Amino acid sequence: MTTIATYVQQMRDRQAVIARKLGADIGQVDKQTRVQNVATLVLIAAVIKTLVDKGVITDAELLATLNAARDDVYTDEPAEPPGIP
């Protein structure tokens, strides 16, 4: 069984790649934002672990979905929303 910490790390790794594709380095954000991000990922990972443990999805299906999200990210997103200087 995969641990919540492992799911969090898998999501953080892919999140960093997605952010780089969109032109941002999430490692440069302030501590409060990083803590909030990790806390959110922990809650998501807890739900994922429950679904995997109950056999609703498999780790392989989850990884395939995470990789698809990482690989298919919309890279033409403007750096700032329209109207923001």
Salt bridges, closest charged atoms under 4 A:
ASP53 OD2 - LYS49 NZ 3.05
ASP71 OD1 - ARG70 NE 2.75
